[in-house]
């Protein structure tokens, strides 16, 4: 059976996901991490791990910058990278859709003398950086050049077993193979389905059975946008990803043009709640013109999890996602990926 390390070496060229995790945990922080390849799962995991490790939640409103390749020019990116963090040790800049960043080769000017307190995380999905560029060798020398490759179907059961093992759960004979057969080779979806079935494990049970897989992965649950809002209010990452996967698989039932207005109303109300002079349940209900039950269920939990600054940025990102869903400054991103990126931004 393939081990995690073996799978890592097969799926990447150069440093593996585990190599990066170990070095970041040890405090060996590089000025740039260029994450590229056809398998989005490890790109997302590395980016998320770096953000979670370097920035406490209370610093992310000020020291985390998220931008997108199609909307960013290289000079603005380099200028942002030269800034200093506010009240913390690190400034982290995450560039999504880095494959659309024009004149990437000019980044070598910054990398020759990078800002010591800035960490650039470049996310380049569905392709790789041209290794003939001078900047490619400079990234590999001064930072991390990471390539994430798709797993072969024969490798998926080992991925499932490794994923379960990290959560101290074993797979009964045939269970890992059944999960791989039901879900396929999309590792983000595979991880989401495994998170779902792990939540269904009986108390004290540490083995995933074939029957549990058939019941919880073999048949789909219908989700609504209201359940998505509940999961976002709780910051339940596993459930949010699970619902996003369902929406992507059923675009006619939950098109992004239906989801975005609901998200905007939710966070607009949350913004109003932040400005309320009295945040008691009854006062908020009157302020927002909602029932006390709605405030108790939807508003109060989210108020403690989303700062006012974060909500303002979410509203801005929602407007941007709405424009991109209509084709504005969006050459290639599909609705499902657009929604997943938006939800990642909201949760982090």
C-alpha positions in Angstrom: 0.0 0.0 0.0 1.3 3.4 -0.9 2.2 5.7 2.0 1.5 9.4 2.3 5.1 10.2 1.4 5.0 7.9 -1.6 1.8 9.5 -2.9 3.3 13.0 -2.3 6.4 12.2 -4.4 4.2 10.9 -7.2 1.9 13.8 -7.2 4.5 16.6 -7.1 7.7 17.6 -8.7 10.2 19.1 -6.3 9.1 19.6 -2.7 6.0 17.8 -1.5 3.1 19.1 0.5 4.6 17.4 3.6 8.0 19.0 3.0 6.4 22.5 2.9 4.3 21.8 6.1 7.4 20.6 8.0 9.5 23.6 7.0 6.7 26.1 7.8 6.1 24.5 11.1 9.8 24.7 11.8 9.8 28.4 11.1 11.6 28.2 7.8 9.4 30.7 6.0 10.2 31.5 2.3 9.5 34.9 0.6 7.5 33.2 -2.2 5.5 30.0 -2.7 4.5 29.4 -6.3 1.9 26.6 -6.2 0.9 25.2 -9.6 -0.5 22.2 -11.4 -3.5 20.3 -12.4 -4.6 19.1 -9.0 -6.2 22.0 -7.1 -6.5 20.1 -3.8 -2.8 20.5 -2.7 -2.6 24.0 -4.0 -5.5 25.0 -1.8 -4.2 23.1 1.2 -0.7 24.6 1.0 -2.1 28.1 0.6 -4.6 27.6 3.5 -1.9 26.1 5.7 0.5 29.0 5.2 -2.3 31.5 6.0 -3.5 29.6 9.1 0.0 29.1 10.4 1.4 32.6 9.9 -1.7 34.8 10.7 -3.9 34.5 13.8 -7.6 35.2 12.9 -7.5 38.6 14.5 -4.6 39.7 12.1 -6.2 38.6 8.8 -8.3 41.7 8.3 -5.0 43.8 8.1 -2.2 41.4 7.2 -3.8 39.2 4.6 -4.2 40.5 1.1 -6.0 38.4 -1.5 -5.9 39.4 -5.1 -6.6 37.8 -8.5 -4.3 37.5 -11.5 -6.6 38.9 -14.1 -7.2 42.1 -12.0 -3.6 42.6 -10.8 -0.6 44.2 -12.5 2.9 43.1 -11.5 3.9 46.6 -10.3 1.0 46.9 -7.9 1.8 43.4 -6.6 5.4 44.3 -6.0 4.5 47.6 -4.3 2.1 45.7 -2.0 4.8 43.2 -1.2 7.1 45.9 0.0 4.6 47.1 2.7 5.1 46.2 6.4 2.6 44.2 8.4 0.3 46.0 10.9 0.8 44.8 14.4 2.1 41.4 13.5 5.1 39.6 12.1 3.9 38.7 8.7 2.1 40.2 5.7 0.7 37.4 3.5 -0.3 38.1 -0.1 -2.3 35.3 -1.8 -2.6 35.7 -5.6 -5.3 33.5 -7.0 -5.4 32.7 -10.8 -1.7 33.6 -10.9 -1.6 32.1 -14.4 -3.3 35.2 -15.6 -0.8 37.6 -14.0 0.8 39.5 -16.8 4.6 40.0 -17.1 5.3 37.5 -14.3 8.9 37.5 -15.4 9.3 41.0 -14.0 8.8 39.6 -10.5 12.5 38.8 -10.5 13.1 42.5 -9.6 11.3 42.0 -6.3 12.7 38.5 -5.6 16.3 39.7 -5.9 15.7 41.6 -2.6 12.3 40.6 -1.1 10.7 42.2 1.9 11.7 39.9 4.9 8.2 40.2 6.5 6.2 39.4 3.3 5.1 36.0 2.1 3.9 35.8 -1.5 1.6 32.8 -2.2 0.9 32.4 -5.9 -1.9 29.9 -6.8 -1.6 28.8 -10.5 -4.2 26.1 -11.2 -4.7 24.0 -14.4 -1.2 24.5 -15.7 2.4 25.3 -14.7 4.8 28.2 -14.9 7.0 28.2 -17.9 10.2 26.8 -16.5 12.3 28.5 -19.2 11.6 31.9 -17.6 14.3 33.3 -15.5 11.9 34.0 -12.7 11.0 30.3 -12.5 14.6 29.4 -11.5 14.7 32.4 -9.1 11.5 31.3 -7.4 12.9 27.8 -7.0 16.2 29.2 -5.6 14.7 31.8 -3.2 11.4 30.2 -2.3 9.3 27.2 -3.2 8.2 26.1 -6.7 5.6 23.4 -6.0 3.8 21.3 -8.7 0.6 19.4 -7.8 -0.2 16.6 -10.2 -3.4 14.6 -10.5 -3.4 11.1 -8.9 -4.0 8.1 -11.0 -7.3 6.2 -10.2 -5.2 3.4 -8.8 -3.8 5.8 -6.2 -7.1 7.1 -4.9 -7.8 4.3 -2.4 -4.4 5.0 -0.8 -5.3 8.7 -0.6 -8.5 7.8 1.1 -6.8 5.6 3.7 -4.1 8.2 4.4 -6.8 10.9 4.8 -8.7 8.7 7.3 -5.5 7.7 9.1 -4.7 11.3 9.9 -8.1 11.5 11.6 -7.4 8.3 13.5 -9.9 6.3 11.5 -9.3 3.0 9.7 -11.0 1.9 6.5 -12.7 -1.5 6.5 -11.8 -3.8 3.6 -13.3 -2.4 0.4 -14.4 0.9 1.9 -11.6 3.1 0.5 -12.1 1.6 -3.0 -15.8 2.2 -2.8 -15.3 5.9 -1.8 -12.9 6.3 -4.8 -15.4 4.7 -7.1 -18.3 6.8 -5.9 -16.5 10.2 -6.0 -13.7 9.9 -8.6 -10.4 11.7 -8.9 -11.3 15.2 -7.8 -9.5 15.4 -4.5 -11.3 18.4 -3.2 -14.6 16.5 -3.6 -13.1 13.4 -2.2 -12.0 15.2 1.0 -15.4 16.8 1.3 -17.2 13.5 1.1 -14.8 11.9 3.6 -15.4 14.8 6.0 -19.2 14.3 5.6 -19.0 10.5 6.3 -16.7 11.1 9.3 -19.3 13.3 10.9 -21.7 10.4 10.6 -19.4 7.9 12.4 -21.1 6.6 15.6 -19.6 7.8 18.9 -16.5 5.8 19.7 -16.3 4.1 16.3 -13.0 4.4 14.5 -13.5 2.2 11.4 -15.3 3.4 8.2 -17.5 0.6 7.0 -18.7 -0.2 3.5 -22.3 0.3 4.7 -21.5 3.8 6.0 -19.9 4.7 2.6 -22.9 3.4 0.7 -25.4 5.3 2.9 -23.6 8.6 3.2 -21.6 8.9 -0.1 -23.5 6.6 -2.4 -26.7 8.7 -2.1 -26.8 12.5 -2.3 -28.6 14.9 0.0 -30.4 17.9 -1.4 -29.1 21.1 0.0 -30.5 24.6 -0.1 -29.0 28.1 0.0 -30.4 28.5 3.5 -28.3 25.5 4.8 -25.3 27.2 3.2 -26.0 30.4 5.1 -26.3 28.4 8.3 -23.0 26.7 7.7 -21.3 30.0 6.9 -22.7 31.5 10.1 -21.2 28.6 12.1 -18.0 28.7 10.0 -18.5 25.0 9.5 -15.8 24.5 6.8 -16.6 20.8 6.1 -20.3 21.5 5.6 -19.8 24.6 3.5 -17.5 22.6 1.1 -20.0 19.8 1.1 -22.9 22.1 0.1 -20.7 23.9 -2.5 -19.9 20.5 -4.0 -23.6 19.7 -4.2 -24.4 23.1 -5.8 -21.6 22.5 -8.4 -23.1 19.1 -9.2 -26.6 20.5 -9.5 -26.2 23.9 -11.2 -29.8 24.1 -12.5 -31.2 23.8 -8.9 -28.8 26.3 -7.3 -27.2 28.5 -10.0 -24.6 31.0 -8.8 -27.0 33.9 -9.8 -29.4 32.6 -7.2 -26.8 32.0 -4.5 -25.0 35.3 -4.7 -28.0 37.6 -3.9 -28.8 35.4 -0.8 -25.2 35.7 0.3 -25.2 39.5 -0.2 -28.4 39.9 1.8 -27.0 37.8 4.6 -23.8 39.8 4.9 -25.5 43.1 4.4 -27.7 42.4 7.4 -24.6 41.3 9.3 -22.9 44.7 8.4 -26.0 46.5 9.8 -25.8 44.4 12.9 -22.3 45.6 13.5 -23.5 49.2 13.5 -26.4 48.5 15.9 -26.3 50.6 19.1 -27.6 47.7 21.2 -26.6 44.1 20.3 -29.1 42.3 22.5 -31.4 39.8 20.8 -34.5 41.9 21.0 -32.8 45.1 20.0 -31.1 43.5 17.0 -34.4 42.0 15.9 -36.0 45.5 15.9 -32.9 47.1 14.2 -32.8 44.5 11.4 -36.6 44.1 11.2 -36.3 40.4 11.8 -37.8 38.0 14.3 -35.8 37.2 17.5 -35.6 33.6 16.3 -33.8 34.7 13.1 -31.4 36.9 15.1 -30.7 34.1 17.5 -30.2 31.5 14.7 -28.4 33.5 12.0 -27.1 36.9 13.2 -25.6 36.4 16.7 -23.5 33.4 15.9 -22.0 35.2 12.8 -21.4 38.4 14.7 -18.9 36.7 16.9 -17.1 35.1 14.0 -16.9 37.9 11.3 -15.5 41.3 12.2 -16.9 44.4 10.7 -13.8 44.8 8.5 -14.1 41.2 7.3 -17.8 41.7 6.4 -17.0 44.8 4.4 -14.4 42.9 2.4 -16.9 40.0 1.9 -19.5 42.4 0.5 -16.8 43.8 -1.9 -15.8 40.3 -2.9 -19.5 39.4 -3.5 -19.9 42.3 -5.9 -16.7 41.2 -7.7 -17.9 37.6 -7.9 -21.3 38.8 -9.3 -19.5 40.7 -12.0 -17.2 37.8 -12.8 -20.2 35.4 -13.0 -21.5 37.6 -15.8 -18.2 37.4 -17.7 -16.6 40.7 -16.5 -12.7 40.2 -16.1 -13.2 36.5 -16.1 -11.7 34.7 -19.1 -12.0 31.1 -17.9 -13.3 30.5 -14.3 -16.4 28.3 -14.2 -19.3 29.1 -11.8 -18.5 26.2 -9.5 -14.8 27.2 -9.1 -15.9 30.8 -8.7 -18.3 29.9 -5.8 -15.6 27.8 -4.1 -13.1 30.6 -4.3 -15.7 33.0 -2.9 -16.5 30.7 0.0 -12.8 30.1 0.8 -12.4 33.9 1.0 -15.4 34.2 3.3 -14.2 31.4 5.6 -10.6 32.6 5.8 
